[in-house]
Amino acid sequence: MKSIIDKYKNEFLIIILGLILFIPFLGNVHLFDWDEVNFAEAAREMIVTGDYLQVRIDFEPFHEKPPLFIWMQVASMKVFGVNDFAARFPNALIGIITLLLLYKIGNKLIDDRFGLIWVLTYIGSFLPHFYFKTGIIDPTFNLLIFLGIYYLYKYYFEYKLRINKYLYISGLLLGLAVFTKGPVGILIPGMILIVFYIIKRKEIKFPLKEALIISFISLIPIVLWYLAITFTTGQNTISQFVSYQIRLMTTGDAGHGQPFYYHFVVLLFGCFPASILLLRGIIRQVEEFYNVSLFKLFMVIMLLVVLIVFSIVKTKIVHYSSMTYFPITFLASYGAYGIIYRNTGWKKTTSWLLGIIGTFLGAALIILPFLLIHKDFLLSKVNDTFTREILTKDVQMAGTEYFIGILFLALLIVTLVLFYKKLYLNGIIILFVNTALALSLLMPILTPKLEEYLQGTAIRYYQDIGNNKKGFILVHNIPNYKFGYMFYSNRDYEYSKYKQIVESNNKNFDFENWLFKGEINQDLYVITKSTDVIKLIKNNPELNLIEVNYGIALLKRDKKI
């Protein structure tokens, strides 16, 4: 037993570290509406309906997203119940698995020291660490993409031996990625393979066979799933899926149109401090063996392809570029490894960049809670009525929340002093531990208070209506609350069945208008902005205002049947 522990001590330490970092406080705040609640609601509806084949939202088919991650959430909810913790738990496990794989791959590429640095770099960068504490698809999806690329690297590293099993493994992993989020799971690797061929065209043949093998294997799971749905329901799911993907590529879906440089800014600040060190990893180092240079090439291509593609795509959301977290942290780790163990030298510009960006982030961690504690100043600067009313909520602040930012800045200064003294190993450790520590403190100390301002009132309305009042719920003109009312009111299947009956008996049916003016068989509860109340009641006289709390209004229309 002791020999096993000694042999795998680093792996055991990584597992313990992952459990400490990712599991606590998972359910400390409610799911944030749009994507988090969307996927959790799809999992809840699978459990309610007992239909685990179809993905549903509001109990209507939602075939734009495949079911693999939602199945993972279903399994978690079967164990822990339908709640916030269960919705996020799969990604916490994926986080631990990711750290273990980074260590194993890093160890094989260079040595165990590099593997440990890569683990530290990943958990010590803001967004890569944070995403394992969420309930969105991307951490699982990105890991499958990364592993698919890794086995492509292994195939080309042993290209002359033609070890095709690596192609099959890559195809299987990418197939699971497609079955997690959709065709981008094979499109991005396909682009990476094409760019790799262009660069290496003098050494390798055009990868037609490789592309065909991987494409065939990767499409099997999702094609079988869509065929199963088509045959069992008769629905034209494939056309719905294709139209959704085209809309994402060509329009700013859901109000998420952003400028071209959006993801560059997100990654610069969101992947700090790895984003600063990554340039040091691109430079070729002394003793750089062929396997490392080949893997590094794949990582650089992956970084550039994802950045360019999602900068061109009209719909821009923070996590769309999250696939770059693997190449960014790899390059940063490789740069740090060279500085520590190969004397590649430290650059003053690196210290300056770490200091400037780190100071900006630390200042944000101080200023935000400081403003929430001293709200009079903040309210004097806000003109929007709805925002002002939200900020008037009395959220209990301890008065010390901004010390997270002070601690972050203090450790940043220590880091820069260590780099100045050429104590690079100590400096790198404290640099990334600092970020991991800040994130670990934010979750229990500050995040619940921010969440209370953002959606606390609305969620209490959802829960109260679902548990006590019962009836239809309509969220009016608050796009960011699109799915939360379904999940937190525990919306039942009977509502959807009734809606379908009403729709089938009425041509050109407008369900929202029917809720306001039709013969409803349940009371209607409307949740809207306080600033919309007068106009809403004027247009719908049967609505009665129940109460207004901190910018969120609750109105009611009595049932007619």
LUMBAMAR-202068 format. One record per residue (C-alpha): x, y, z; residue number from 0; residue in three letters. Coordinates in nm, 3 decimals, always signed. Layout:
# LUMBAMAR-202068
X; Y; Z; NUM; ala .
...
# end
This chain:
# LUMBAMAR-202068
+0.000; +0.000; +0.000; 0; met .
+0.279; +0.239; +0.090; 1; lys .
+0.459; +0.171; -0.238; 2; ser .
+0.144; +0.256; -0.435; 3; ile .
+0.107; +0.585; -0.247; 4; ile .
+0.474; +0.665; -0.304; 5; asp .
+0.444; +0.579; -0.674; 6; lys .
+0.136; +0.789; -0.728; 7; tyr .
+0.186; +1.054; -0.462; 8; lys .
+0.160; +1.341; -0.711; 9; asn .
-0.164; +1.202; -0.851; 10; glu .
-0.310; +1.166; -0.499; 11; phe .
-0.207; +1.521; -0.416; 12; leu .
-0.370; +1.652; -0.735; 13; ile .
-0.695; +1.471; -0.654; 14; ile .
-0.697; +1.614; -0.302; 15; ile .
-0.618; +1.960; -0.438; 16; leu .
-0.902; +1.932; -0.690; 17; gly .
-1.147; +1.821; -0.422; 18; leu .
-1.051; +2.117; -0.205; 19; ile .
-1.067; +2.373; -0.486; 20; leu .
-1.369; +2.260; -0.687; 21; phe .
-1.621; +2.090; -0.456; 22; ile .
-1.679; +2.332; -0.164; 23; pro .
-1.939; +2.609; -0.215; 24; phe .
-2.065; +2.466; -0.548; 25; leu .
-2.421; +2.526; -0.433; 26; gly .
-2.340; +2.846; -0.247; 27; asn .
-2.509; +3.061; -0.510; 28; val .
-2.800; +2.995; -0.743; 29; his .
-2.739; +2.906; -1.105; 30; leu .
-2.683; +3.217; -1.313; 31; phe .
-2.940; +3.250; -1.585; 32; asp .
-2.881; +3.188; -1.931; 33; trp .
-2.654; +2.891; -2.000; 34; asp .
-2.620; +2.748; -1.648; 35; glu .
-2.994; +2.737; -1.587; 36; val .
-3.066; +2.633; -1.946; 37; asn .
-2.871; +2.308; -1.916; 38; phe .
-2.985; +2.236; -1.562; 39; ala .
-3.348; +2.286; -1.666; 40; glu .
-3.302; +2.046; -1.958; 41; ala .
-3.170; +1.785; -1.712; 42; ala .
-3.460; +1.849; -1.471; 43; arg .
-3.714; +1.809; -1.750; 44; glu .
-3.560; +1.477; -1.851; 45; met .
-3.616; +1.356; -1.495; 46; ile .
-3.972; +1.496; -1.481; 47; val .
-4.079; +1.345; -1.814; 48; thr .
-3.880; +1.024; -1.784; 49; gly .
-3.771; +1.076; -2.146; 50; asp .
-3.392; +1.067; -2.154; 51; tyr .
-3.363; +1.062; -2.533; 52; leu .
-3.487; +1.413; -2.611; 53; gln .
-3.351; +1.740; -2.481; 54; val .
-3.633; +1.975; -2.382; 55; arg .
-3.660; +2.334; -2.264; 56; ile .
-3.998; +2.443; -2.129; 57; asp .
-4.101; +2.083; -2.210; 58; phe .
-4.067; +2.152; -2.582; 59; glu .
-3.800; +1.984; -2.800; 60; pro .
-3.463; +2.159; -2.799; 61; phe .
-3.244; +1.969; -3.042; 62; his .
-2.985; +2.241; -3.092; 63; glu .
-2.774; +2.088; -2.813; 64; lys .
-2.684; +1.716; -2.792; 65; pro .
-2.747; +1.539; -2.460; 66; pro .
-2.415; +1.404; -2.327; 67; leu .
-2.344; +1.674; -2.068; 68; phe .
-2.711; +1.695; -1.977; 69; ile .
-2.706; +1.321; -1.910; 70; trp .
-2.415; +1.383; -1.675; 71; met .
-2.624; +1.641; -1.491; 72; gln .
-2.917; +1.400; -1.477; 73; val .
-2.694; +1.137; -1.313; 74; ala .
-2.574; +1.397; -1.063; 75; ser .
-2.930; +1.507; -0.984; 76; met .
-3.032; +1.145; -0.929; 77; lys .
-2.767; +1.130; -0.655; 78; val .
-2.782; +1.479; -0.500; 79; phe .
-3.133; +1.592; -0.594; 80; gly .
-3.243; +1.867; -0.833; 81; val .
-3.041; +2.161; -0.706; 82; asn .
-2.757; +2.399; -0.782; 83; asp .
-2.486; +2.172; -0.641; 84; phe .
-2.595; +1.878; -0.855; 85; ala .
-2.600; +2.091; -1.172; 86; ala .
-2.238; +2.197; -1.118; 87; arg .
-2.097; +1.875; -0.973; 88; phe .
-2.014; +1.710; -1.312; 89; pro .
-1.778; +1.994; -1.402; 90; asn .
-1.607; +1.972; -1.062; 91; ala .
-1.528; +1.608; -1.139; 92; leu .
-1.418; +1.704; -1.491; 93; ile .
-1.188; +1.960; -1.326; 94; gly .
-1.016; +1.694; -1.118; 95; ile .
-0.985; +1.464; -1.421; 96; ile .
-0.845; +1.755; -1.625; 97; thr .
-0.573; +1.827; -1.368; 98; leu .
-0.473; +1.461; -1.358; 99; leu .
-0.453; +1.442; -1.736; 100; leu .
-0.250; +1.762; -1.760; 101; leu .
-0.003; +1.618; -1.512; 102; tyr .
+0.020; +1.284; -1.696; 103; lys .
+0.058; +1.446; -2.039; 104; ile .
+0.309; +1.701; -1.907; 105; gly .
+0.508; +1.423; -1.743; 106; asn .
+0.525; +1.226; -2.069; 107; lys .
+0.617; +1.532; -2.274; 108; leu .
+0.897; +1.655; -2.045; 109; ile .
+0.898; +1.542; -1.681; 110; asp .
+0.693; +1.543; -1.363; 111; asp .
+0.808; +1.894; -1.272; 112; arg .
+0.656; +2.029; -1.592; 113; phe .
+0.338; +1.832; -1.529; 114; gly .
+0.302; +1.991; -1.186; 115; leu .
+0.372; +2.339; -1.325; 116; ile .
+0.099; +2.287; -1.587; 117; trp .
-0.148; +2.187; -1.314; 118; val .
-0.052; +2.494; -1.111; 119; leu .
-0.083; +2.721; -1.415; 120; thr .
-0.430; +2.593; -1.496; 121; tyr .
-0.576; +2.625; -1.147; 122; ile .
-0.393; +2.955; -1.095; 123; gly .
-0.552; +3.135; -1.392; 124; ser .
-0.887; +3.305; -1.339; 125; phe .
-1.128; +3.166; -1.599; 126; leu .
-0.974; +2.818; -1.644; 127; pro .
-1.013; +2.764; -1.268; 128; his .
-1.354; +2.931; -1.238; 129; phe .
-1.524; +2.731; -1.514; 130; tyr .
-1.495; +2.408; -1.314; 131; phe .
-1.727; +2.570; -1.060; 132; lys .
-2.003; +2.631; -1.315; 133; thr .
-2.280; +2.427; -1.472; 134; gly .
-2.204; +2.505; -1.837; 135; ile .
-2.107; +2.254; -2.108; 136; ile .
-1.769; +2.395; -2.205; 137; asp .
-1.528; +2.241; -1.948; 138; pro .
-1.637; +1.891; -2.052; 139; thr .
-1.650; +1.980; -2.421; 140; phe .
-1.308; +2.146; -2.417; 141; asn .
-1.142; +1.853; -2.243; 142; leu .
-1.272; +1.613; -2.509; 143; leu .
-1.148; +1.843; -2.788; 144; ile .
-0.808; +1.878; -2.623; 145; phe .
-0.770; +1.501; -2.581; 146; leu .
-0.874; +1.448; -2.943; 147; gly .
-0.599; +1.689; -3.052; 148; ile .
-0.353; +1.517; -2.817; 149; tyr .
-0.407; +1.183; -2.988; 150; tyr .
-0.367; +1.349; -3.326; 151; leu .
-0.032; +1.473; -3.200; 152; tyr .
+0.058; +1.119; -3.090; 153; lys .
-0.033; +0.985; -3.433; 154; tyr .
+0.188; +1.237; -3.611; 155; tyr .
+0.469; +1.199; -3.360; 156; phe .
+0.486; +0.833; -3.461; 157; glu .
+0.381; +0.908; -3.819; 158; tyr .
+0.622; +0.667; -3.985; 159; lys .
+0.491; +0.378; -3.774; 160; leu .
+0.129; +0.442; -3.887; 161; arg .
-0.024; +0.363; -3.551; 162; ile .
-0.387; +0.403; -3.654; 163; asn .
-0.525; +0.333; -3.306; 164; lys .
-0.443; +0.695; -3.219; 165; tyr .
-0.670; +0.808; -3.504; 166; leu .
-0.953; +0.589; -3.376; 167; tyr .
-0.910; +0.717; -3.021; 168; ile .
-0.902; +1.075; -3.149; 169; ser .
-1.217; +1.014; -3.353; 170; gly .
-1.395; +0.863; -3.054; 171; leu .
-1.304; +1.156; -2.827; 172; leu .
-1.407; +1.412; -3.087; 173; leu .
-1.728; +1.216; -3.141; 174; gly .
-1.804; +1.257; -2.772; 175; leu .
-1.724; +1.628; -2.808; 176; ala .
-1.973; +1.658; -3.095; 177; val .
-2.224; +1.465; -2.882; 178; phe .
-2.164; +1.720; -2.607; 179; thr .
-2.206; +2.048; -2.793; 180; lys .
-2.241; +1.999; -3.166; 181; gly .
-2.045; +2.013; -3.494; 182; pro .
-1.787; +2.264; -3.369; 183; val .
-1.642; +1.956; -3.194; 184; gly .
-1.517; +1.829; -3.530; 185; ile .
-1.495; +2.156; -3.728; 186; leu .
-1.229; +2.312; -3.503; 187; ile .
-1.004; +1.999; -3.501; 188; pro .
-1.054; +1.976; -3.879; 189; gly .
-0.926; +2.331; -3.922; 190; met .
-0.634; +2.257; -3.689; 191; ile .
-0.543; +1.951; -3.898; 192; leu .
-0.555; +2.151; -4.223; 193; ile .
-0.330; +2.427; -4.083; 194; val .
-0.093; +2.160; -3.946; 195; phe .
-0.070; +2.003; -4.292; 196; tyr .
+0.001; +2.340; -4.457; 197; ile .
+0.292; +2.396; -4.218; 198; ile .
+0.421; +2.037; -4.240; 199; lys .
+0.336; +1.967; -4.605; 200; arg .
+0.698; +1.880; -4.691; 201; lys .
+0.702; +1.607; -4.426; 202; glu .
+0.354; +1.454; -4.443; 203; ile .
+0.098; +1.362; -4.706; 204; lys .
-0.235; +1.539; -4.735; 205; phe .
-0.432; +1.398; -4.438; 206; pro .
-0.727; +1.271; -4.643; 207; leu .
-0.731; +0.927; -4.482; 208; lys .
-0.694; +1.074; -4.135; 209; glu .
-0.973; +1.325; -4.194; 210; ala .
-1.210; +1.059; -4.328; 211; leu .
-1.144; +0.819; -4.039; 212; ile .
-1.184; +1.082; -3.771; 213; ile .
-1.489; +1.241; -3.934; 214; ser .
-1.666; +0.908; -3.976; 215; phe .
-1.607; +0.798; -3.618; 216; ile .
-1.682; +1.139; -3.468; 217; ser .
-2.021; +1.171; -3.637; 218; leu .
-2.153; +0.827; -3.538; 219; ile .
-2.290; +0.918; -3.190; 220; pro .
-2.477; +1.234; -3.290; 221; ile .
-2.614; +1.087; -3.614; 222; val .
-2.748; +0.785; -3.429; 223; leu .
-2.906; +1.015; -3.171; 224; trp .
-3.077; +1.233; -3.431; 225; tyr .
-3.199; +0.929; -3.623; 226; leu .
-3.340; +0.781; -3.302; 227; ala .
-3.530; +1.104; -3.229; 228; ile .
-3.653; +1.130; -3.587; 229; thr .
-3.783; +0.773; -3.594; 230; phe .
-3.944; +0.788; -3.249; 231; thr .
-4.103; +1.133; -3.279; 232; thr .
-4.122; +1.210; -3.649; 233; gly .
-3.971; +1.552; -3.585; 234; gln .
-3.743; +1.716; -3.839; 235; asn .
-3.463; +1.760; -3.586; 236; thr .
-3.174; +1.789; -3.829; 237; ile .
-3.313; +2.099; -4.004; 238; ser .
-3.373; +2.264; -3.665; 239; gln .
-3.016; +2.188; -3.565; 240; phe .
-2.866; +2.322; -3.890; 241; val .
-3.069; +2.644; -3.879; 242; ser .
-2.959; +2.704; -3.519; 243; tyr .
-2.590; +2.663; -3.608; 244; gln .
-2.625; +2.900; -3.904; 245; ile .
-2.791; +3.159; -3.680; 246; arg .
-2.504; +3.139; -3.429; 247; leu .
-2.246; +3.190; -3.703; 248; met .
-2.418; +3.476; -3.882; 249; thr .
-2.606; +3.676; -3.619; 250; thr .
-2.540; +3.814; -3.273; 251; gly .
-2.760; +3.554; -3.105; 252; asp .
-2.926; +3.643; -2.776; 253; ala .
-2.779; +3.993; -2.777; 254; gly .
-2.423; +3.862; -2.771; 255; his .
-2.285; +4.053; -3.069; 256; gly .
-1.946; +4.201; -2.973; 257; gln .
-1.649; +4.365; -3.152; 258; pro .
-1.387; +4.156; -3.334; 259; phe .
-1.125; +4.194; -3.058; 260; tyr .
-1.365; +4.077; -2.785; 261; tyr .
-1.201; +3.738; -2.718; 262; his .
-0.849; +3.883; -2.718; 263; phe .
-0.946; +4.112; -2.430; 264; val .
-1.135; +3.833; -2.249; 265; val .
-0.837; +3.599; -2.264; 266; leu .
-0.580; +3.865; -2.170; 267; leu .
-0.759; +3.943; -1.844; 268; phe .
-0.951; +3.618; -1.791; 269; gly .
-0.647; +3.390; -1.827; 270; cys .
-0.418; +3.607; -1.617; 271; phe .
-0.139; +3.538; -1.529; 272; pro .
-0.096; +3.258; -1.787; 273; ala .
-0.186; +3.503; -2.066; 274; ser .
+0.125; +3.707; -1.983; 275; ile .
+0.365; +3.413; -1.972; 276; leu .
+0.242; +3.235; -2.285; 277; leu .
+0.468; +3.435; -2.519; 278; leu .
+0.770; +3.299; -2.330; 279; arg .
+0.653; +2.949; -2.415; 280; gly .
+0.634; +3.006; -2.790; 281; ile .
+1.007; +3.081; -2.813; 282; ile .
+1.215; +2.771; -2.887; 283; arg .
+1.422; +2.659; -2.590; 284; gln .
+1.756; +2.482; -2.559; 285; val .
+1.707; +2.105; -2.522; 286; glu .
+1.369; +2.123; -2.694; 287; glu .
+1.306; +1.774; -2.827; 288; phe .
+1.098; +1.694; -3.134; 289; tyr .
+0.800; +1.564; -2.935; 290; asn .
+0.775; +1.894; -2.744; 291; val .
+0.812; +2.113; -3.053; 292; ser .
+0.547; +1.907; -3.235; 293; leu .
+0.300; +1.926; -2.946; 294; phe .
+0.372; +2.297; -2.908; 295; lys .
+0.293; +2.345; -3.276; 296; leu .
-0.045; +2.181; -3.226; 297; phe .
-0.112; +2.405; -2.927; 298; met .
-0.017; +2.725; -3.111; 299; val .
-0.237; +2.627; -3.406; 300; ile .
-0.524; +2.543; -3.169; 301; met .
-0.492; +2.882; -2.999; 302; leu .
-0.490; +3.077; -3.326; 303; leu .
-0.767; +2.879; -3.496; 304; val .
-1.007; +2.916; -3.201; 305; val .
-0.927; +3.286; -3.160; 306; leu .
-0.973; +3.366; -3.528; 307; ile .
-1.287; +3.155; -3.578; 308; val .
-1.471; +3.289; -3.274; 309; phe .
-1.360; +3.644; -3.346; 310; ser .
-1.523; +3.616; -3.689; 311; ile .
-1.840; +3.446; -3.563; 312; val .
-2.111; +3.706; -3.491; 313; lys .
-2.223; +3.551; -3.161; 314; thr .
-1.957; +3.623; -2.899; 315; lys .
-1.986; +3.487; -2.545; 316; ile .
-1.704; +3.460; -2.291; 317; val .
-1.690; +3.080; -2.289; 318; his .
-1.678; +3.045; -2.669; 319; tyr .
-1.301; +3.098; -2.653; 320; ser .
-1.256; +2.873; -2.349; 321; ser .
-1.105; +2.602; -2.570; 322; met .
-0.790; +2.817; -2.575; 323; thr .
-0.732; +2.760; -2.202; 324; tyr .
-0.535; +2.443; -2.279; 325; phe .
-0.287; +2.597; -2.526; 326; pro .
-0.257; +2.918; -2.322; 327; ile .
-0.174; +2.733; -1.999; 328; thr .
+0.056; +2.489; -2.180; 329; phe .
+0.260; +2.768; -2.339; 330; leu .
+0.269; +2.961; -2.011; 331; ala .
+0.385; +2.649; -1.827; 332; ser .
+0.649; +2.579; -2.087; 333; tyr .
+0.774; +2.935; -2.060; 334; gly .
+0.783; +2.910; -1.679; 335; ala .
+0.963; +2.574; -1.698; 336; tyr .
+1.229; +2.725; -1.922; 337; gly .
+1.279; +3.019; -1.688; 338; ile .
+1.309; +2.796; -1.380; 339; ile .
+1.504; +2.497; -1.507; 340; tyr .
+1.671; +2.600; -1.834; 341; arg .
+1.788; +2.952; -1.755; 342; asn .
+1.606; +3.106; -2.051; 343; thr .
+1.611; +3.433; -1.860; 344; gly .
+1.353; +3.668; -1.723; 345; trp .
+1.230; +3.972; -1.914; 346; lys .
+1.156; +4.304; -1.745; 347; lys .
+0.862; +4.346; -1.983; 348; thr .
+0.706; +4.032; -1.831; 349; thr .
+0.730; +4.185; -1.484; 350; ser .
+0.579; +4.509; -1.610; 351; trp .
+0.288; +4.329; -1.778; 352; leu .
+0.223; +4.113; -1.472; 353; leu .
+0.233; +4.422; -1.255; 354; gly .
+0.004; +4.635; -1.474; 355; ile .
-0.263; +4.373; -1.549; 356; ile .
-0.241; +4.228; -1.197; 357; gly .
-0.282; +4.572; -1.041; 358; thr .
-0.586; +4.638; -1.258; 359; phe .
-0.749; +4.309; -1.151; 360; leu .
-0.656; +4.359; -0.786; 361; gly .
-0.796; +4.711; -0.793; 362; ala .
-1.123; +4.573; -0.937; 363; ala .
-1.141; +4.324; -0.650; 364; leu .
-1.107; +4.614; -0.407; 365; ile .
-1.324; +4.875; -0.578; 366; ile .
-1.629; +4.656; -0.648; 367; leu .
-1.698; +4.548; -0.287; 368; pro .
-1.595; +4.893; -0.162; 369; phe .
-1.864; +5.052; -0.382; 370; leu .
-2.123; +4.801; -0.264; 371; leu .
-2.037; +4.882; +0.098; 372; ile .
-2.051; +5.258; +0.031; 373; his .
-2.353; +5.260; -0.200; 374; lys .
-2.436; +5.628; -0.165; 375; asp .
-2.148; +5.720; -0.392; 376; phe .
-2.238; +5.445; -0.638; 377; leu .
-2.604; +5.549; -0.649; 378; leu .
-2.506; +5.909; -0.716; 379; ser .
-2.332; +5.795; -1.036; 380; lys .
-2.609; +5.565; -1.167; 381; val .
-2.882; +5.720; -1.382; 382; asn .
-3.078; +5.410; -1.484; 383; asp .
-3.385; +5.378; -1.259; 384; thr .
-3.401; +4.998; -1.272; 385; phe .
-3.033; +4.964; -1.175; 386; thr .
-3.072; +5.218; -0.895; 387; arg .
-3.364; +5.026; -0.745; 388; glu .
-3.169; +4.699; -0.755; 389; ile .
-2.879; +4.863; -0.573; 390; leu .
-3.103; +4.989; -0.294; 391; thr .
-3.140; +4.631; -0.169; 392; lys .
-2.997; +4.589; +0.179; 393; asp .
-2.742; +4.312; +0.121; 394; val .
-2.544; +4.251; +0.437; 395; gln .
-2.176; +4.320; +0.374; 396; met .
-1.917; +4.234; +0.637; 397; ala .
-1.712; +4.538; +0.541; 398; gly .
-1.399; +4.335; +0.479; 399; thr .
-1.479; +4.189; +0.135; 400; glu .
-1.229; +4.416; -0.038; 401; tyr .
-0.946; +4.255; +0.160; 402; phe .
-0.946; +3.980; -0.105; 403; ile .
-0.815; +4.240; -0.348; 404; gly .
-0.569; +4.378; -0.096; 405; ile .
-0.431; +4.027; -0.033; 406; leu .
-0.411; +3.969; -0.409; 407; phe .
-0.210; +4.288; -0.461; 408; leu .
+0.017; +4.214; -0.164; 409; ala .
+0.104; +3.868; -0.299; 410; leu .
+0.152; +4.018; -0.645; 411; leu .
+0.414; +4.253; -0.502; 412; ile .
+0.585; +3.959; -0.328; 413; val .
+0.589; +3.776; -0.661; 414; thr .
+0.748; +4.066; -0.848; 415; leu .
+1.013; +4.103; -0.574; 416; val .
+1.097; +3.733; -0.603; 417; leu .
+1.134; +3.767; -0.980; 418; phe .
+1.358; +4.069; -0.929; 419; tyr .
+1.575; +3.859; -0.696; 420; lys .
+1.578; +3.578; -0.957; 421; lys .
+1.396; +3.337; -0.726; 422; leu .
+1.190; +3.215; -1.019; 423; tyr .
+1.050; +2.891; -0.879; 424; leu .
+0.915; +3.063; -0.568; 425; asn .
+0.786; +3.351; -0.777; 426; gly .
+0.598; +3.124; -1.019; 427; ile .
+0.442; +2.926; -0.733; 428; ile .
+0.318; +3.235; -0.548; 429; ile .
+0.203; +3.400; -0.871; 430; leu .
-0.043; +3.121; -0.952; 431; phe .
-0.131; +3.029; -0.593; 432; val .
-0.231; +3.393; -0.550; 433; asn .
-0.498; +3.372; -0.822; 434; thr .
-0.628; +3.034; -0.705; 435; ala .
-0.654; +3.169; -0.350; 436; leu .
-0.840; +3.482; -0.464; 437; ala .
-1.094; +3.272; -0.654; 438; leu .
-1.140; +3.035; -0.361; 439; ser .
-1.217; +3.332; -0.133; 440; leu .
-1.447; +3.503; -0.381; 441; leu .
-1.689; +3.210; -0.404; 442; met .
-1.797; +3.203; -0.037; 443; pro .
-1.736; +3.570; +0.054; 444; ile .
-1.834; +3.799; -0.233; 445; leu .
-2.015; +3.602; -0.504; 446; thr .
-2.334; +3.530; -0.299; 447; pro .
-2.373; +3.903; -0.231; 448; lys .
-2.331; +3.994; -0.597; 449; leu .
-2.581; +3.725; -0.690; 450; glu .
-2.833; +3.863; -0.442; 451; glu .
-2.828; +4.194; -0.625; 452; tyr .
-2.844; +4.036; -0.969; 453; leu .
-3.124; +3.781; -0.926; 454; gln .
-3.201; +3.712; -0.561; 455; gly .
-3.545; +3.879; -0.556; 456; thr .
-3.662; +3.710; -0.875; 457; ala .
-3.554; +3.363; -0.760; 458; ile .
-3.748; +3.401; -0.435; 459; arg .
-4.056; +3.489; -0.640; 460; tyr .
-4.006; +3.177; -0.857; 461; tyr .
-3.970; +2.952; -0.555; 462; gln .
-4.266; +3.103; -0.371; 463; asp .
-4.497; +3.068; -0.671; 464; ile .
-4.381; +2.714; -0.742; 465; gly .
-4.409; +2.598; -0.382; 466; asn .
-4.715; +2.788; -0.260; 467; asn .
-4.918; +2.994; -0.505; 468; lys .
-4.904; +2.774; -0.816; 469; lys .
-5.000; +2.904; -1.158; 470; gly .
-4.850; +3.032; -1.481; 471; phe .
-4.529; +3.235; -1.455; 472; ile .
-4.429; +3.486; -1.717; 473; leu .
-4.101; +3.680; -1.708; 474; val .
-4.162; +3.995; -1.908; 475; his .
-3.886; +4.201; -2.070; 476; asn .
-3.596; +4.069; -1.857; 477; ile .
-3.393; +3.860; -2.108; 478; pro .
-3.134; +3.748; -1.850; 479; asn .
-3.411; +3.573; -1.653; 480; tyr .
-3.514; +3.357; -1.948; 481; lys .
-3.489; +3.009; -1.791; 482; phe .
-3.454; +3.062; -1.416; 483; gly .
-3.827; +3.072; -1.346; 484; tyr .
-3.871; +2.723; -1.496; 485; met .
-3.600; +2.563; -1.284; 486; phe .
-3.669; +2.736; -0.953; 487; tyr .
-4.050; +2.718; -0.969; 488; ser .
-4.019; +2.343; -1.036; 489; asn .
-4.244; +2.387; -1.339; 490; arg .
-4.444; +2.071; -1.411; 491; asp .
-4.528; +1.888; -1.732; 492; tyr .
-4.902; +1.958; -1.706; 493; glu .
-4.838; +2.324; -1.787; 494; tyr .
-4.677; +2.232; -2.117; 495; ser .
-4.949; +1.982; -2.207; 496; lys .
-5.215; +2.248; -2.146; 497; tyr .
-5.022; +2.499; -2.354; 498; lys .
-5.002; +2.252; -2.644; 499; gln .
-5.379; +2.189; -2.630; 500; ile .
-5.453; +2.562; -2.639; 501; val .
-5.208; +2.614; -2.926; 502; glu .
-5.358; +2.328; -3.128; 503; ser .
-5.705; +2.486; -3.102; 504; asn .
-5.595; +2.833; -3.208; 505; asn .
-5.437; +2.946; -3.534; 506; lys .
-5.159; +3.209; -3.530; 507; asn .
-5.138; +3.158; -3.154; 508; phe .
-4.952; +3.411; -2.940; 509; asp .
-4.907; +3.240; -2.602; 510; phe .
-4.795; +3.552; -2.412; 511; glu .
-5.093; +3.750; -2.541; 512; asn .
-5.321; +3.459; -2.442; 513; trp .
-5.178; +3.466; -2.088; 514; leu .
-5.267; +3.835; -2.065; 515; phe .
-5.611; +3.822; -2.231; 516; lys .
-5.725; +3.460; -2.281; 517; gly .
-5.936; +3.216; -2.079; 518; glu .
-5.658; +3.091; -1.853; 519; ile .
-5.728; +2.800; -1.615; 520; asn .
-5.464; +2.905; -1.359; 521; gln .
-5.362; +3.233; -1.204; 522; asp .
-5.094; +3.419; -1.397; 523; leu .
-4.794; +3.568; -1.214; 524; tyr .
-4.588; +3.819; -1.409; 525; val .
-4.235; +3.916; -1.306; 526; ile .
-4.102; +4.229; -1.470; 527; thr .
-3.896; +4.543; -1.415; 528; lys .
-4.053; +4.800; -1.187; 529; ser .
-4.011; +5.056; -1.464; 530; thr .
-4.243; +4.854; -1.693; 531; asp .
-4.534; +4.818; -1.448; 532; val .
-4.743; +5.122; -1.553; 533; ile .
-4.724; +5.044; -1.924; 534; lys .
-4.793; +4.674; -1.867; 535; leu .
-5.106; +4.737; -1.657; 536; ile .
-5.228; +5.001; -1.902; 537; lys .
-5.209; +4.750; -2.188; 538; asn .
-5.346; +4.463; -1.974; 539; asn .
-5.603; +4.603; -1.728; 540; pro .
-5.673; +4.264; -1.566; 541; glu .
-5.324; +4.263; -1.416; 542; leu .
-5.295; +4.367; -1.051; 543; asn .
-4.973; +4.476; -0.886; 544; leu .
-4.891; +4.259; -0.584; 545; ile .
-4.559; +4.410; -0.480; 546; glu .
-4.237; +4.571; -0.594; 547; val .
-3.904; +4.475; -0.439; 548; asn .
-3.577; +4.637; -0.541; 549; tyr .
-3.655; +4.690; -0.906; 550; gly .
-3.847; +4.364; -0.958; 551; ile .
-4.228; +4.377; -0.970; 552; ala .
-4.474; +4.090; -0.919; 553; leu .
-4.816; +4.117; -1.082; 554; leu .
-5.111; +3.878; -1.094; 555; lys .
-5.402; +3.800; -1.324; 556; arg .
-5.676; +3.577; -1.182; 557; asp .
-5.773; +3.259; -1.365; 558; lys .
-6.087; +3.262; -1.582; 559; lys .
-6.179; +2.894; -1.581; 560; ile .
# end
